[in-house]
Amino acid sequence: MNFPAILSLAITSTIAGHSLVRRIRPGFNSVLALIDVGFPVGALLVSQLGRSYGWLSLHCFAGTVAFAFFCELYIFIFTLVIGSVSAAILLDTTSPEKIANSSQPPTDTMLRKRLNALRHIGVIASLGSSYYLTQRGRLLVSSARLLRRFFSHDRPV
């Protein structure tokens, strides 16, 4: 097997294994689930690359670093999906179009700053004290919902 195929197989196996673990054990910590799958797959990857190209070869080093980078990126993406304040604000809407409808603006400084930032980047628009999703915001919400389903996060969206 050549280098790109070995690396691709390791990455694909890690994604599939993580997805399987999350579906079998829905309440299990997402990061630990990836570690449970990624560590043995990474060990097999390093072993295969070491045997094929030599333990101190550039291929072995590059494959190990690329796999570690992928795992970090993957952890970043799925923790971003569950942990983002902005995503939580957008996904916790009572209706798909309306984010907040109160006669008073939010008094929480963090929430007010986050809503202003979302409005500034064009994800929401305000009309008086109400906030509405823009087309860009609807696209963001549908993407976040898709990612949450893919990563099998417990909270329904």
C-alpha positions as CSV (number, residue, x, y, z in Angstrom):
1,M,0.0,0.0,0.0
2,N,1.3,3.5,-0.8
3,F,1.6,6.3,1.7
4,P,-1.6,8.3,0.7
5,A,-3.7,5.2,0.8
6,I,-2.4,4.2,4.2
7,L,-3.1,7.6,5.6
8,S,-6.5,7.9,4.0
9,L,-7.5,4.5,5.4
10,A,-6.4,5.5,8.9
11,I,-8.4,8.8,8.7
12,T,-11.5,7.1,7.3
13,S,-11.3,4.3,9.9
14,T,-11.0,6.9,12.7
15,I,-14.1,8.8,11.5
16,A,-16.1,5.7,11.0
17,G,-15.0,4.2,14.3
18,H,-15.8,7.5,16.2
19,S,-19.2,7.7,14.5
20,L,-19.9,4.1,15.5
21,V,-18.8,4.6,19.1
22,R,-21.0,7.7,19.4
23,R,-24.0,5.8,18.1
24,I,-23.5,2.8,20.3
25,R,-22.8,4.9,23.4
26,P,-24.6,8.2,22.9
27,G,-23.8,9.6,26.3
28,F,-20.1,8.9,26.1
29,N,-17.7,11.8,26.0
30,S,-17.0,12.8,22.3
31,V,-13.3,13.5,22.9
32,L,-12.7,10.3,24.8
33,A,-14.6,8.4,22.0
34,L,-12.2,9.8,19.5
35,I,-9.2,8.9,21.6
36,D,-10.5,5.4,22.2
37,V,-10.6,4.9,18.4
38,G,-7.8,7.2,17.2
39,F,-5.1,5.9,19.5
40,P,-5.2,2.3,18.3
41,V,-5.7,3.4,14.6
42,G,-2.7,5.8,15.0
43,A,-0.6,3.1,16.5
44,L,-1.4,0.8,13.6
45,L,-0.7,3.6,11.2
46,V,2.8,4.3,12.7
47,S,3.5,0.6,12.8
48,Q,2.6,0.1,9.1
49,L,4.5,3.2,8.0
50,G,7.5,2.2,10.1
51,R,7.6,-1.3,8.6
52,S,7.0,0.0,5.0
53,Y,9.3,3.0,4.9
54,G,11.5,2.7,8.0
55,W,11.0,4.0,11.5
56,L,13.0,7.1,11.1
57,S,11.8,7.9,7.6
58,L,10.2,11.1,6.5
59,H,7.1,9.1,5.5
60,C,6.7,7.7,9.0
61,F,7.1,11.2,10.5
62,A,4.9,12.9,8.0
63,G,2.1,10.3,8.4
64,T,2.2,10.5,12.1
65,V,2.1,14.3,12.1
66,A,-0.7,14.4,9.5
67,F,-2.8,11.9,11.4
68,A,-2.3,13.9,14.6
69,F,-3.2,17.1,12.9
70,F,-6.3,15.5,11.4
71,C,-7.4,14.2,14.9
72,E,-6.9,17.7,16.4
73,L,-8.8,19.3,13.6
74,Y,-11.6,16.8,14.0
75,I,-11.8,17.4,17.7
76,F,-11.8,21.1,17.1
77,I,-14.7,20.8,14.7
78,F,-17.0,18.7,16.8
79,T,-16.3,20.6,20.0
80,L,-16.9,23.8,18.2
81,V,-20.3,22.5,17.1
82,I,-21.3,21.6,20.7
83,G,-19.5,24.4,22.6
84,S,-20.0,27.5,20.5
85,V,-21.9,30.2,22.2
86,S,-23.0,31.6,18.8
87,A,-24.2,28.1,17.7
88,A,-26.1,27.7,20.9
89,I,-27.8,31.0,20.5
90,L,-28.8,30.2,16.9
91,L,-29.8,26.6,17.6
92,D,-31.9,27.4,20.7
93,T,-34.3,29.5,18.8
94,T,-38.0,29.0,19.4
95,S,-38.8,29.5,15.8
96,P,-36.5,29.1,12.8
97,E,-36.7,32.8,11.9
98,K,-36.9,34.6,15.2
99,I,-34.0,34.6,17.7
100,A,-35.4,36.9,20.4
101,N,-38.5,38.9,20.7
102,S,-38.7,40.8,23.9
103,S,-39.6,44.4,24.8
104,Q,-36.2,44.7,26.5
105,P,-32.8,44.3,25.0
106,P,-30.6,41.5,26.6
107,T,-29.1,42.8,29.9
108,D,-26.4,40.1,30.0
109,T,-23.2,41.8,28.6
110,M,-21.8,38.6,27.1
111,L,-25.1,37.8,25.3
112,R,-25.4,41.4,24.1
113,K,-21.9,41.4,22.8
114,R,-22.4,38.0,21.1
115,L,-25.7,39.2,19.4
116,N,-23.9,42.3,18.2
117,A,-21.1,40.3,16.8
118,L,-23.6,38.0,15.0
119,R,-25.4,41.0,13.7
120,H,-22.1,42.6,12.5
121,I,-21.1,39.5,10.5
122,G,-24.6,39.3,8.9
123,V,-25.9,36.1,10.6
124,I,-28.8,37.9,12.3
125,A,-30.6,41.2,11.8
126,S,-32.4,43.3,14.4
127,L,-35.6,45.1,14.2
128,G,-36.1,47.1,17.4
129,S,-35.4,44.6,20.2
130,S,-36.1,41.5,18.1
131,Y,-33.4,39.5,16.2
132,Y,-34.0,37.5,13.1
133,L,-31.9,35.0,11.2
134,T,-30.7,36.3,7.8
135,Q,-30.2,33.9,4.8
136,R,-26.6,33.5,6.0
137,G,-27.9,32.7,9.5
138,R,-30.3,30.0,8.2
139,L,-27.4,28.4,6.3
140,L,-25.3,28.4,9.4
141,V,-28.1,26.8,11.5
142,S,-28.7,24.1,8.9
143,S,-25.0,23.4,8.7
144,A,-24.7,23.2,12.5
145,R,-27.7,20.9,12.6
146,L,-26.1,18.6,10.0
147,L,-22.8,18.6,11.9
148,R,-24.6,17.8,15.2
149,R,-26.4,14.9,13.6
150,F,-23.2,13.7,12.1
151,F,-21.4,13.8,15.4
152,S,-24.4,12.3,17.2
153,H,-24.6,15.0,19.8
154,D,-27.2,14.3,22.5
155,R,-29.0,17.6,22.4
156,P,-31.8,17.6,19.8
157,V,-31.7,20.3,17.2
